[in-house]
């Protein structure tokens, strides 16, 4: 039996959850689902220009795990661009610190998201505090 997955730390809540090619109705397009932690890996590596080791520490994962998440994200984005698919940002297995930036430590409550079906994993309303 495999061990349970660690939640990945995400510090960015996307405002937009769909991207699609211009001029094509969404109902006619195939879509690629990008998990929230995959989007976070793209943000840290490609936008913030962090080194993989530093980005892995920020996301609370090992460097090889960060690399796998990043490769998966880049593959999905490339596939959507090349094949004209829509990109849906949803789901995943992650912890998100509360919106107050001063509370971004282990001791503060975290919002937790996992799976598909909740608004980017944030709609379940459960709070995770220290020691859980």
MDAnalysis code that builds the backbone (N, CA, C; Angstrom):
import MDAnalysis as mda
import numpy as np

u = mda.Universe.empty(396, n_residues=132, atom_resindex=np.repeat(np.arange(132), 3), trajectory=True)
u.add_TopologyAttr("name", ["N", "CA", "C"] * 132)
u.add_TopologyAttr("resid", np.arange(1, 133))
u.add_TopologyAttr("resname", ["UNK", "UNK", "UNK", "UNK", "UNK", "UNK", "UNK", "UNK", "UNK", "UNK", "UNK", "UNK", "UNK", "UNK", "UNK", "UNK", "UNK", "UNK", "UNK", "UNK", "UNK", "UNK", "UNK", "UNK", "UNK", "UNK", "UNK", "UNK", "UNK", "UNK", "UNK", "UNK", "UNK", "UNK", "UNK", "UNK", "UNK", "UNK", "UNK", "UNK", "UNK", "UNK", "UNK", "UNK", "UNK", "UNK", "UNK", "UNK", "UNK", "UNK", "UNK", "UNK", "UNK", "UNK", "UNK", "UNK", "UNK", "UNK", "UNK", "UNK", "UNK", "UNK", "UNK", "UNK", "UNK", "UNK", "UNK", "UNK", "UNK", "UNK", "UNK", "UNK", "UNK", "UNK", "UNK", "UNK", "UNK", "UNK", "UNK", "UNK", "UNK", "UNK", "UNK", "UNK", "UNK", "UNK", "UNK", "UNK", "UNK", "UNK", "UNK", "UNK", "UNK", "UNK", "UNK", "UNK", "UNK", "UNK", "UNK", "UNK", "UNK", "UNK", "UNK", "UNK", "UNK", "UNK", "UNK", "UNK", "UNK", "UNK", "UNK", "UNK", "UNK", "UNK", "UNK", "UNK", "UNK", "UNK", "UNK", "UNK", "UNK", "UNK", "UNK", "UNK", "UNK", "UNK", "UNK", "UNK", "UNK", "UNK", "UNK", "UNK"])
u.atoms.positions = np.array([
    [0.841, -1.176, 0.000],
    [0.000, 0.000, 0.000],
    [0.891, 1.246, 0.000],
    [0.691, 2.159, -0.968],
    [1.530, 3.362, -1.013],
    [1.190, 4.312, 0.132],
    [2.183, 5.097, 0.501],
    [1.940, 6.066, 1.562],
    [1.066, 7.201, 1.029],
    [0.341, 7.891, 1.918],
    [-0.512, 8.997, 1.463],
    [0.322, 10.144, 0.892],
    [-0.242, 10.845, -0.079],
    [0.437, 11.991, -0.677],
    [0.499, 13.150, 0.301],
    [1.636, 13.838, 0.323],
    [1.747, 15.066, 1.099],
    [1.030, 16.182, 0.359],
    [0.374, 17.043, 1.100],
    [-0.241, 18.208, 0.474],
    [0.848, 19.171, 0.039],
    [0.662, 19.736, -1.126],
    [1.619, 20.710, -1.638],
    [1.196, 22.097, -1.188],
    [2.134, 22.942, -0.836],
    [1.851, 24.299, -0.377],
    [1.686, 25.211, -1.582],
    [0.572, 25.899, -1.664],
    [0.274, 26.819, -2.760],
    [0.011, 28.193, -2.162],
    [0.638, 29.218, -2.707],
    [0.481, 30.569, -2.191],
    [-0.207, 31.495, -3.181],
    [-0.833, 30.943, -4.199],
    [-1.424, 31.748, -5.269],
    [-2.792, 31.183, -5.607],
    [-3.802, 32.000, -5.509],
    [-5.151, 31.595, -5.893],
    [-5.489, 32.244, -7.233],
    [-5.623, 31.450, -8.285],
    [-5.882, 32.038, -9.606],
    [-7.265, 32.685, -9.679],
    [-7.323, 33.837, -10.324],
    [-8.606, 34.524, -10.517],
    [-9.344, 33.972, -11.726],
    [-8.607, 33.429, -12.673],
    [-9.198, 32.883, -13.888],
    [-9.025, 31.373, -13.866],
    [-10.089, 30.638, -14.171],
    [-10.012, 29.181, -14.130],
    [-10.124, 28.526, -15.503],
    [-10.327, 29.303, -16.544],
    [-10.384, 28.764, -17.905],
    [-9.607, 29.660, -18.865],
    [-8.901, 29.025, -19.793],
    [-8.303, 29.718, -20.918],
    [-8.699, 28.917, -22.145],
    [-9.045, 29.618, -23.221],
    [-9.447, 28.914, -24.427],
    [-9.017, 29.700, -25.653],
    [-8.894, 29.011, -26.786],
    [-8.571, 29.718, -28.022],
    [-9.695, 30.688, -28.400],
    [-9.317, 31.847, -28.905],
    [-10.284, 32.866, -29.304],
    [-11.099, 32.377, -30.501],
    [-12.384, 32.661, -30.463],
    [-13.248, 32.366, -31.594],
    [-13.873, 30.988, -31.596],
    [-13.504, 30.143, -30.672],
    [-14.079, 28.800, -30.610],
    [-14.936, 28.688, -29.350],
    [-16.195, 28.237, -29.486],
    [-17.017, 28.069, -28.288],
    [-16.442, 26.983, -27.375],
    [-16.511, 27.226, -26.079],
    [-15.959, 26.283, -25.109],
    [-16.598, 24.903, -25.250],
    [-17.861, 24.860, -25.598],
    [-18.552, 23.572, -25.736],
    [-17.990, 22.723, -26.881],
    [-17.317, 23.348, -27.846],
    [-16.740, 22.617, -28.978],
    [-15.295, 22.177, -28.743],
    [-14.708, 22.590, -27.633],
    [-13.286, 22.331, -27.400],
    [-13.052, 21.173, -26.439],
    [-11.983, 20.438, -26.682],
    [-11.489, 19.505, -25.677],
    [-10.773, 20.351, -24.635],
    [-10.673, 19.833, -23.418],
    [-9.982, 20.611, -22.401],
    [-8.923, 19.774, -21.699],
    [-7.931, 20.476, -21.190],
    [-6.862, 19.902, -20.394],
    [-7.029, 20.482, -18.999],
    [-7.004, 19.626, -17.962],
    [-7.145, 20.103, -16.593],
    [-5.777, 20.255, -15.959],
    [-5.482, 21.472, -15.538],
    [-4.232, 21.808, -14.865],
    [-4.543, 21.939, -13.379],
    [-3.921, 21.104, -12.538],
    [-4.143, 21.187, -11.095],
    [-3.575, 22.488, -10.559],
    [-4.094, 22.928, -9.419],
    [-3.636, 24.176, -8.809],
    [-2.153, 24.088, -8.463],
    [-1.677, 22.933, -7.984],
    [-0.251, 22.830, -7.659],
    [0.619, 22.843, -8.916],
    [0.098, 22.388, -10.053],
    [0.845, 22.482, -11.305],
    [0.968, 23.945, -11.737],
    [-0.102, 24.700, -11.575],
    [-0.052, 26.126, -11.875],
    [0.942, 26.834, -10.961],
    [0.956, 26.459, -9.680],
    [1.903, 27.046, -8.732],
    [3.342, 26.742, -9.141],
    [3.609, 25.533, -9.624],
    [4.971, 25.201, -10.044],
    [5.394, 26.050, -11.240],
    [4.479, 26.277, -12.174],
    [4.776, 27.151, -13.314],
    [5.047, 28.580, -12.848],
    [4.246, 29.039, -11.910],
    [4.412, 30.401, -11.393],
    [5.776, 30.563, -10.726],
    [6.119, 29.626, -9.853],
    [7.382, 29.740, -9.122],
    [8.596, 29.639, -10.042],
    [8.588, 28.702, -10.964],
    [9.757, 28.459, -11.816],
    [9.841, 29.441, -12.981],
    [8.736, 29.646, -13.694],
    [8.785, 30.418, -14.936],
    [8.456, 31.902, -14.762],
    [7.638, 32.242, -13.796],
    [7.292, 33.652, -13.582],
    [8.195, 34.279, -12.519],
    [8.300, 33.623, -11.369],
    [9.130, 34.144, -10.285],
    [10.613, 33.835, -10.475],
    [10.948, 32.940, -11.414],
    [12.325, 32.561, -11.751],
    [13.091, 31.968, -10.570],
    [12.400, 31.182, -9.738],
    [13.041, 30.517, -8.594],
    [13.817, 29.297, -9.085],
    [14.870, 28.954, -8.376],
    [15.565, 27.694, -8.611],
    [14.658, 26.556, -8.146],
    [14.828, 25.367, -8.718],
    [13.943, 24.257, -8.370],
    [14.019, 23.883, -6.899],
    [15.188, 23.928, -6.307],
    [15.314, 23.570, -4.890],
    [14.537, 24.557, -4.025],
    [14.677, 25.852, -4.326],
    [13.951, 26.876, -3.568],
    [12.444, 26.751, -3.779],
    [12.027, 26.537, -5.019],
    [10.603, 26.385, -5.316],
    [10.029, 25.149, -4.628],
    [10.794, 24.075, -4.587],
    [10.349, 22.855, -3.915],
    [10.147, 23.100, -2.424],
    [11.056, 23.848, -1.808],
    [10.909, 24.178, -0.388],
    [9.667, 25.017, -0.149],
    [9.395, 25.976, -1.023],
    [8.205, 26.814, -0.894],
    [6.939, 25.963, -0.972],
    [6.933, 24.973, -1.868],
    [5.757, 24.111, -2.033],
    [5.726, 22.948, -1.049],
    [6.768, 22.811, -0.228],
    [6.832, 21.762, 0.787],
    [6.878, 20.360, 0.171],
    [7.662, 20.226, -0.906],
    [7.864, 18.932, -1.567],
    [9.350, 18.761, -1.833],
    [9.755, 17.558, -2.215],
    [11.152, 17.324, -2.576],
    [11.426, 17.928, -3.959],
    [12.695, 18.113, -4.268],
    [13.055, 18.668, -5.572],
    [12.637, 17.739, -6.720],
    [12.827, 16.405, -6.616],
    [12.351, 15.534, -7.701],
    [10.825, 15.589, -7.887],
    [10.086, 15.703, -6.787],
    [8.628, 15.816, -6.896],
    [8.254, 17.126, -7.574],
    [8.920, 18.217, -7.192],
    [8.658, 19.504, -7.847],
    [8.919, 19.389, -9.340],
    [10.012, 18.742, -9.711],
    [10.354, 18.582, -11.122],
    [9.264, 17.808, -11.873],
    [8.747, 16.747, -11.262],
    [7.664, 15.975, -11.902],
    [6.405, 16.815, -12.058],
    [6.059, 17.602, -11.040],
    [4.879, 18.477, -11.121],
    [5.072, 19.491, -12.251],
    [6.245, 20.089, -12.326],
    [6.549, 21.086, -13.347],
    [6.489, 20.486, -14.750],
    [7.072, 19.288, -14.938],
    [7.020, 18.630, -16.247],
    [5.587, 18.335, -16.671],
    [4.777, 17.875, -15.730],
    [3.378, 17.592, -16.026],
    [2.643, 18.870, -16.449],
    [2.891, 19.958, -15.728],
    [2.239, 21.231, -16.046],
    [2.650, 21.730, -17.426],
    [3.946, 21.685, -17.711],
    [4.421, 22.165, -19.008],
    [3.884, 21.317, -20.155],
    [3.781, 20.008, -19.943],
    [3.236, 19.126, -20.979],
    [1.781, 19.472, -21.274],
    [0.999, 19.698, -20.210],
    [-0.416, 20.022, -20.389],
    [-0.604, 21.359, -21.105],
    [0.170, 22.365, -20.720],
    [0.058, 23.680, -21.363],
    [0.491, 23.594, -22.825],
    [1.574, 22.893, -23.098],
    [2.045, 22.740, -24.479],
    [1.000, 22.016, -25.330],
    [0.418, 20.964, -24.777],
    [-0.618, 20.223, -25.513],
    [-1.804, 21.124, -25.838],
    [-2.224, 21.932, -24.874],
    [-3.354, 22.835, -25.105],
    [-3.026, 23.863, -26.184],
    [-1.828, 24.413, -26.159],
    [-1.446, 25.418, -27.155],
    [-1.309, 24.818, -28.546],
    [-0.663, 23.670, -28.638],
    [-0.416, 23.052, -29.946],
    [-1.691, 22.488, -30.566],
    [-2.530, 21.879, -29.744],
    [-3.730, 21.217, -30.266],
    [-4.993, 22.059, -30.141],
    [-4.884, 23.289, -29.672],
    [-6.040, 24.185, -29.595],
    [-7.066, 23.762, -28.568],
    [-6.621, 23.273, -27.414],
    [-7.531, 22.840, -26.358],
    [-7.695, 23.937, -25.313],
    [-8.787, 23.871, -24.580],
    [-9.007, 24.787, -23.463],
    [-8.226, 24.284, -22.255],
    [-7.825, 25.210, -21.383],
    [-7.138, 24.851, -20.142],
    [-8.076, 25.173, -18.989],
    [-8.383, 24.158, -18.196],
    [-9.220, 24.320, -17.012],
    [-8.311, 24.172, -15.788],
    [-8.365, 25.129, -14.871],
    [-7.563, 25.075, -13.648],
    [-8.487, 24.641, -12.519],
    [-8.213, 23.455, -11.964],
    [-9.133, 22.910, -10.967],
    [-8.485, 21.749, -10.222],
    [-8.865, 21.607, -8.962],
    [-8.521, 20.425, -8.189],
    [-7.068, 20.337, -7.786],
    [-6.728, 19.183, -7.218],
    [-5.377, 18.928, -6.775],
    [-5.337, 18.527, -5.318],
    [-4.157, 18.410, -4.789],
    [-3.929, 18.024, -3.402],
    [-2.972, 19.050, -2.808],
    [-3.522, 20.081, -2.164],
    [-2.692, 21.190, -1.739],
    [-3.239, 21.865, -0.489],
    [-2.361, 22.590, 0.186],
    [-2.715, 23.470, 1.298],
    [-2.514, 24.893, 0.821],
    [-3.433, 25.773, 1.204],
    [-3.283, 27.180, 0.853],
    [-3.352, 28.005, 2.133],
    [-2.306, 28.788, 2.424],
    [-2.358, 29.646, 3.609],
    [-3.533, 30.615, 3.513],
    [-3.979, 31.099, 4.657],
    [-5.058, 32.077, 4.652],
    [-4.606, 33.315, 3.898],
    [-5.550, 34.152, 3.500],
    [-5.239, 35.311, 2.671],
    [-4.363, 36.334, 3.374],
    [-4.399, 36.392, 4.691],
    [-3.582, 37.336, 5.432],
    [-2.128, 36.888, 5.349],
    [-1.282, 37.615, 4.649],
    [0.101, 37.221, 4.395],
    [0.903, 37.061, 5.680],
    [0.499, 37.686, 6.786],
    [1.244, 37.527, 8.028],
    [0.980, 36.168, 8.652],
    [-0.014, 35.439, 8.164],
    [-0.375, 34.153, 8.730],
    [0.194, 32.980, 7.936],
    [1.178, 33.197, 7.113],
    [1.706, 32.137, 6.265],
    [2.812, 31.362, 6.965],
    [2.481, 30.757, 8.090],
    [3.423, 29.915, 8.811],
    [2.736, 28.616, 9.170],
    [3.490, 27.653, 9.637],
    [2.943, 26.346, 9.997],
    [1.930, 26.439, 11.136],
    [2.064, 27.409, 12.005],
    [1.212, 27.485, 13.186],
    [-0.171, 28.047, 12.884],
    [-0.361, 28.659, 11.757],
    [-1.630, 29.308, 11.433],
    [-2.554, 28.362, 10.676],
    [-3.866, 28.633, 10.692],
    [-4.795, 27.781, 9.937],
    [-4.509, 27.820, 8.443],
    [-4.726, 26.685, 7.813],
    [-4.555, 26.575, 6.375],
    [-5.866, 26.164, 5.752],
    [-6.122, 26.678, 4.548],
    [-7.258, 26.165, 3.799],
    [-6.741, 24.985, 2.998],
    [-7.510, 23.942, 2.920],
    [-7.034, 22.720, 2.295],
    [-7.917, 22.389, 1.102],
    [-7.306, 21.992, 0.015],
    [-8.071, 21.603, -1.158],
    [-7.600, 20.262, -1.658],
    [-8.527, 19.461, -2.117],
    [-8.137, 18.227, -2.773],
    [-9.295, 17.743, -3.622],
    [-8.920, 17.051, -4.664],
    [-9.916, 16.454, -5.535],
    [-10.529, 17.448, -6.491],
    [-11.426, 16.952, -7.297],
    [-12.119, 17.758, -8.278],
    [-13.550, 17.932, -7.813],
    [-14.158, 19.029, -8.163],
    [-15.550, 19.251, -7.808],
    [-15.732, 20.456, -6.917],
    [-14.787, 20.744, -6.064],
    [-14.840, 21.964, -5.285],
    [-14.225, 23.072, -6.113],
    [-14.629, 24.291, -5.876],
    [-14.068, 25.411, -6.607],
    [-12.577, 25.452, -6.332],
    [-11.807, 24.878, -7.233],
    [-10.352, 24.773, -7.117],
    [-9.956, 24.168, -5.786],
    [-10.803, 23.303, -5.220],
    [-10.462, 22.639, -3.986],
    [-10.636, 23.505, -2.759],
    [-11.238, 24.689, -2.892],
    [-11.314, 25.605, -1.765],
    [-12.697, 25.641, -1.128],
    [-13.675, 25.004, -1.722],
    [-15.040, 25.170, -1.269],
    [-15.475, 24.265, -0.139],
    [-14.609, 23.388, 0.376],
    [-15.066, 22.455, 1.385],
    [-15.122, 23.062, 2.773],
    [-14.519, 24.220, 2.984],
    [-14.662, 24.960, 4.233],
    [-13.935, 24.384, 5.432],
    [-13.166, 23.325, 5.274],
    [-12.452, 22.749, 6.414],
    [-11.210, 23.580, 6.704],
    [-10.919, 23.737, 7.949],
    [-9.720, 24.466, 8.363],
    [-8.766, 23.472, 9.002],
    [-7.508, 23.568, 8.645],
    [-6.498, 22.700, 9.214],
    [-5.580, 23.571, 10.062],
    [-5.438, 23.227, 11.302],
    [-4.579, 23.995, 12.186],
    [-3.347, 23.217, 12.573],
    [-2.630, 23.716, 13.519],
    [-1.382, 23.106, 13.976],
    [-1.652, 21.719, 14.571],
    [-0.813, 20.772, 14.182],
    [-0.913, 19.433, 14.751],
    [-1.869, 18.519, 14.014],
    [-2.525, 18.971, 12.968],
    [-3.453, 18.107, 12.211],
    [-2.775, 17.514, 11.029],
])
